[in-house]
C-alpha cells in the first residue's frame, strides 16, 4: 500500500492529475481486485453447495425451498453478467503510467460503478450461501446404552481410546489383553459415552464377533444394524449383500466396534469400506491376542492391564455391597485378602465379589477365604464363569504342542520368573516339541511357542534384572489366575485332582492312599523360602516328572533324597537343580532306566555314582553352575555310556584348573547323538583340544573359558576358532591374564549366532572391537577389565568397510553392563541407533564421560533405565542438552 501511495504522488507531479482523479483510479483497481477474489470464493461456495445437494438427493433428504432455488438462479444470472466484467489486465491496458492514470475519465467512472455493483451482488450471495441450510444431514442414530460392569481403573484407558478416536491418522484401534481383564467393559463404556458426548460419527455399529462367528453371521448382524430391508437381504446373493452394506456405509463417517475378535477379519469381504479412506471412519475391536492387532494392521493397539491392589479392592467391595461389609468388623479385612487372591482380574473380582454379596457371617467369610486360597479357584461358580471363559484362549492355541507347553508353565510357583531357555529345555525333555528335528530347531520352535503364548496373553514378559556373570535370558511370568486355570485344565478340569501336585500340595502326600498315589503323574516343588515341613515321599508308580529345587540357602533339613527311586520306574524328567543341600547323588538313580532328562545344576555334589551308566535313555544332562564340584571326580565311564545323550552342559561357579578337561572332551566327542554342548574349560590345552574337534565345534552353544596360563594368546587367533562354532550363542571369558589384542582391530570374524557376551578379569586387552561382527548380540557385560579403553574402537573407513556398519552395530542389544573399568573412555565414538536397548548399567568407570546416544534414541520410549552413580551422571557430556533432559527421568542412582 505504501508503494502505491508513492506511485500516486509521482503520477500527480508528472501529469498534473487531480487528487480526485488519482484517488478514483486507485479505488477502481482496489474494487476490481476485491471483486475477483470474492467471485472466486462464490464459485467455490457453489461447488460446496452442489455437493451437499447431490448427497442430500441421494438420501432423499433434500430441503427444496424457494431460498435454495432462488439463490442458484441468481448465481447463474450473475455468472452471465460477470462475462462482461473486464479483467485486471484489461483495465490496466486502458490506463497510462503503468495503469495509475485513466486515458478516459468518463469510461473509467462508468466501469467503476459497474464493478461496485457486481461486488455488492457477490457479497450478498456469499452472505446468503453462508447462512443457508441446503440439506438436512441424516442425524446419527440414537445410541442405546448397553449394560456394563464397573469400569474401575479404566479412566486412563478411556482417555487413551478417546484420543485415538479423535486422531485422524488412526483408522484401526485394537484393545487386547487376557480374558476377563475388562476389554469388553472398556469398549462398552466408550460406546455408552458416545450417546452423551459430542462426536462426529454418522453411524456407530456394535458387533459381537465371538469365537465361532462366520462371515455370514457378521454380515447379518451389520445388515440389521443398518436397517437393510429383510426381503432384499433374503433374496440377494453374497456379492449383492456385500455391495449393499458398502453402499450404506460409503460416504458416512462410521465407527465399527467389533467385540471379541479371534483372528484377522477382511473388512472388504463383509462390505466395510477402508476406514481411513472413508471420511476418516474408525474400526475398534477387542481381542485376547496381540497378534490379532498386527494382523488387523491396527495403527493404535492398547493393552488392557489388570487392576492394582487398591482398584481391585474397590471393585470387589462394590460387588459385595456396603451392607454386607458392615455386618462384621473383620469382613473388610477378609474382603481385602480375597480381592488380592483375584490378582487384579476384573472378571474374577466381579464373580467372587458377587458371590459374597449378602453373606454377613464372619465364619462364612473365613471359610470362603480359605477355600479360595486353598482350592485354587475350584468353586463351581468360578469355574463356570471364569475358567470356561479363560479357556477360550487356551482352546484357540494352534496345536497340542502349544497347549501342552502352556499347561506345563503351571508347574512353576505363583509369580515365579521363568527363564525361557530353562523352560524350553523341559519342553524338549517332555517331548512336547517335534522330535524329528535337530535340537536347535527345537529351541527355535520353543521360542516361537513362547512368543505365541505371550501374544495370546497367556504368558507375560517380565522385566529382567542384571546378573553379574549369569546368563540373561528372556524372563516370563504367568498371571496367577491364568496359572490356576492351567492347573484346572491339567487336572482334567479337576476331575483328576491328584494328577498334578505343586508346591504345598506335595506335603499332603503322606495322607494319600495307594489309589491316589497311582494317579500322580507330575510333582513340582520349588522352595524359595525356608523349608520347615517334613516331606515323606511315597511310591508313585506312574510319576513322569519330578521337580525338586530349593533356592533358599538356609534349609534346615531335606529328607527327600532318602526316597526309594525303584518306585519311580516311569520317571522321565528329574530336576534337582539348585538343591543346595544335595551333596551325594544316590546310586539308586541308576534304577531310573526311562529317565531322559536330569538336571543337577547349581548343586554341590561331591560324589558321583558309577550307577548312572544305566541311564541308557538319557537325552539331556545339565550340570551348570556347579558349586565345589570338579570333573576330576566325575566317572568318565558314565559319559561314554550315555549313547542317547543329545545335550550336555557343564560349568562351575568358582573356576579352578581341572586336569580332566581333555579326557571329558574326548568322551563327549565319541557320543554318536550329541548335538548341543555347553562347556567350561580352565586350561588352554583343553581349549585347543576343543578347537581341533570339528564335531565339538559344531555342537558348542555355550562356552566359558577361564584358563590362567601365562602363554600369550592373541584375540584374533581365539576369534578365528570361535568363528567356526556355528551355533555359539553364549561366551564368557574370564581370568584371561595372557589374552592380548593382537595387531589388527578390524580383522573380520563370524559371530552370527552370538547372543550374550561376558568379559571379566581380562587385564591385557584394550578393546572389544570384534563385537561389531555379532549382529544378534542382546547382552554385553564387561567387568574388572583394568586395561579396556574402548568397547568398539574407531577404525579407518577402509578397514571397517563402510560407515553403514556403524548403523547396524548393536541393533539387537538389550542390556549393557560396564563395571570396574577404570580406563574406559568410550563405548563408541559416534552415536548409535540402539533400537532394542532397555538398560545400561555403569559402575566405577570414572573416565567414561560420554554415551553414544543421540536425541533420536532419547526421544523413544524403549529405554527402561540407566543405572549409575549420581556423581558419574552429573559429569557426563552431551552433544545436545535435550538428550540429557530426555534421559534424566530414566536415570537410577
Residue, then its C-alpha position, 0 to 999 in steps of 0.5 A: x500500500x505504501x508503494x502505491x501511495x508513492x506511485x500516486x504522488x509521482x503520477x500527480x507531479x508528472x501529469x498534473x492529475x487531480x487528487x480526485x482523479x488519482x484517488x478514483x483510479x486507485x479505488x477502481x483497481x482496489x474494487x476490481x481486485x476485491x471483486x475477483x477474489x470474492x467471485x472466486x470464493x462464490x464459485x467455490x461456495x457453489x461447488x460446496x453447495x452442489x455437493x451437499x445437494x447431490x448427497x442430500x438427493x441421494x438420501x432423499x433428504x433434500x430441503x427444496x425451498x424457494x431460498x435454495x432455488x432462488x439463490x442458484x438462479x441468481x448465481x447463474x444470472x450473475x455468472x452471465x453478467x460477470x462475462x462482461x466484467x473486464x479483467x485486471x489486465x484489461x483495465x490496466x491496458x486502458x490506463x497510462x503510467x503503468x495503469x495509475x492514470x485513466x486515458x478516459x475519465x468518463x469510461x473509467x467512472x462508468x466501469x467503476x460503478x459497474x464493478x461496485x455493483x457486481x461486488x455488492x451482488x457477490x457479497x450478498x450471495x456469499x452472505x446468503x450461501x453462508x447462512x443457508x441450510x441446503x440439506x438436512x444431514x441424516x442425524x446419527x442414530x440414537x445410541x442405546x446404552x448397553x449394560x456394563x460392569x464397573x469400569x474401575x481403573x479404566x479412566x486412563x484407558x478411556x482417555x487413551x481410546x478417546x484420543x485415538x478416536x479423535x486422531x485422524x491418522x488412526x483408522x484401526x484401534x485394537x484393545x487386547x489383553x487376557x480374558x476377563x481383564x475388562x476389554x469388553x467393559x472398556x469398549x462398552x463404556x466408550x460406546x455408552x459415552x458416545x450417546x452423551x458426548x459430542x462426536x462426529x460419527x454418522x453411524x456407530x455399529x456394535x458387533x459381537x464377533x465371538x469365537x465361532x462367528x462366520x462371515x455370514x453371521x457378521x454380515x447379518x448382524x451389520x445388515x440389521x444394524x443398518x436397517x437393510x430391508x429383510x426381503x432384499x437381504x433374503x433374496x440377494x446373493x453374497x456379492x449383492x449383500x456385500x455391495x449393499x452394506x458398502x453402499x450404506x456405509x460409503x460416504x458416512x463417517x462410521x465407527x465399527x466396534x467389533x467385540x471379541x475378535x479371534x483372528x484377522x477379519x477382511x473388512x472388504x469381504x463383509x462390505x466395510x469400506x477402508x476406514x481411513x479412506x472413508x471420511x476418516x471412519x474408525x474400526x475398534x475391536x477387542x481381542x485376547x491376542x496381540x497378534x490379532x492387532x498386527x494382523x488387523x494392521x491396527x495403527x493404535x493397539x492398547x493393552x488392557x492391564x489388570x487392576x492394582x491392589x487398591x482398584x481391585x479392592x474397590x471393585x470387589x467391595x462394590x460387588x459385595x455391597x456396603x451392607x454386607x461389609x458392615x455386618x462384621x468388623x473383620x469382613x473388610x479385612x477378609x474382603x481385602x485378602x480375597x480381592x488380592x487372591x483375584x490378582x487384579x482380574x476384573x472378571x474374577x473380582x466381579x464373580x467372587x465379589x458377587x458371590x459374597x454379596x449378602x453373606x454377613x457371617x464372619x465364619x462364612x467369610x473365613x471359610x470362603x477365604x480359605x477355600x479360595x486360597x486353598x482350592x485354587x479357584x475350584x468353586x463351581x461358580x468360578x469355574x463356570x464363569x471364569x475358567x470356561x471363559x479363560x479357556x477360550x484362549x487356551x482352546x484357540x492355541x494352534x496345536x497340542x504342542x502349544x497347549x501342552x507347553x502352556x499347561x506345563x508353565x503351571x508347574x512353576x510357583x505363583x509369580x515365579x520368573x521363568x527363564x525361557x531357555x530353562x523352560x524350553x529345555x523341559x519342553x524338549x525333555x517332555x517331548x512336547x516339541x517335534x522330535x524329528x528335528x535337530x535340537x536347535x530347531x527345537x529351541x527355535x520352535x520353543x521360542x516361537x511357542x513362547x512368543x505365541x503364548x505371550x501374544x495370546x496373553x497367556x504368558x507375560x514378559x517380565x522385566x529382567x534384572x542384571x546378573x553379574x556373570x549369569x546368563x540373561x535370558x528372556x524372563x516370563x511370568x504367568x498371571x496367577x489366575x491364568x496359572x490356576x486355570x492351567x492347573x484346572x485344565x491339567x487336572x482334567x478340569x479337576x476331575x483328576x485332582x491328584x494328577x498334578x501336585x505343586x508346591x504345598x500340595x506335595x506335603x499332603x502326600x503322606x495322607x494319600x492312599x495307594x489309589x491316589x498315589x497311582x494317579x500322580x503323574x507330575x510333582x513340582x516343588x520349588x522352595x524359595x523360602x525356608x523349608x520347615x515341613x517334613x516331606x515323606x515321599x511315597x511310591x508313585x508308580x506312574x510319576x513322569x516328572x519330578x521337580x525338586x529345587x530349593x533356592x533358599x540357602x538356609x534349609x534346615x533339613x531335606x529328607x527327600x533324597x532318602x526316597x526309594x527311586x525303584x518306585x519311580x520306574x516311569x520317571x522321565x524328567x528329574x530336576x534337582x537343580x539348585x538343591x543346595x543341600x544335595x551333596x551325594x547323588x544316590x546310586x539308586x538313580x541308576x534304577x531310573x532306566x526311562x529317565x531322559x532328562x536330569x538336571x543337577x545344576x547349581x548343586x554341590x555334589x561331591x560324589x558321583x555314582x558309577x550307577x548312572x551308566x544305566x541311564x541308557x535313555x538319557x537325552x539331556x544332562x545339565x550340570x551348570x553352575x556347579x558349586x565345589x564340584x570338579x570333573x576330576x571326580x566325575x566317572x568318565x565311564x558314565x559319559x561314554x555310556x550315555x549313547x542317547x545323550x543329545x545335550x550336555x552342559x557343564x560349568x562351575x561357579x568358582x573356576x579352578x584348573x581341572x586336569x580332566x578337561x581333555x579326557x571329558x572332551x574326548x568322551x563327549x566327542x565319541x557320543x554318536x547323538x550329541x548335538x548341543x554342548x555347553x562347556x567350561x574349560x580352565x586350561x588352554x590345552x583343553x581349549x585347543x583340544x576343543x578347537x581341533x574337534x570339528x564335531x565339538x565345534x559344531x555342537x558348542x552353544x555355550x562356552x566359558x573359558x577361564x584358563x590362567x596360563x601365562x602363554x600369550x594368546x592373541x584375540x584374533x587367533x581365539x576369534x578365528x576358532x570361535x568363528x567356526x562354532x556355528x551355533x555359539x550363542x553364549x561366551x564368557x571369558x574370564x581370568x584371561x591374564x595372557x589374552x592380548x589384542x593382537x595387531x589388527x582391530x578390524x580383522x573380520x570374524x563370524x559371530x552370527x549366532x552370538x547372543x550374550x557376551x561376558x568379559x571379566x578379569x581380562x587385564x591385557x586387552x584394550x578393546x572389544x572391537x570384534x563385537x561389531x561382527x555379532x549382529x544378534x548380540x542382546x547382552x554385553x557385560x564387561x567387568x574388572x577389565x583394568x586395561x579396556x579403553x574402548x568397547x568398539x574402537x574407531x577404525x579407518x573407513x577402509x578397514x571397517x568397510x563402510x560407515x553403514x556398519x556403524x548403523x547396524x552395530x548393536x541393533x539387537x542389544x538389550x542390556x549393557x553392563x560396564x563395571x570396574x573399568x577404570x580406563x574406559x573412555x568410550x563405548x563408541x565414538x559416534x552415536x548409535x541407533x540402539x533400537x532394542x536397548x532397555x538398560x545400561x548399567x555403569x559402575x566405577x568407570x570414572x573416565x567414561x564421560x560420554x554415551x553414544x546416544x543421540x536425541x533420536x534414541x532419547x526421544x523413544x520410549x524403549x529405554x527402561x533405565x540407566x543405572x549409575x552413580x549420581x556423581x558419574x551422571x552429573x559429569x557426563x557430556x552431551x552433544x545436545x542438552x535435550x538428550x540429557x533432559x530426555x534421559x534424566x527421568x530414566x536415570x537410577x542412582 
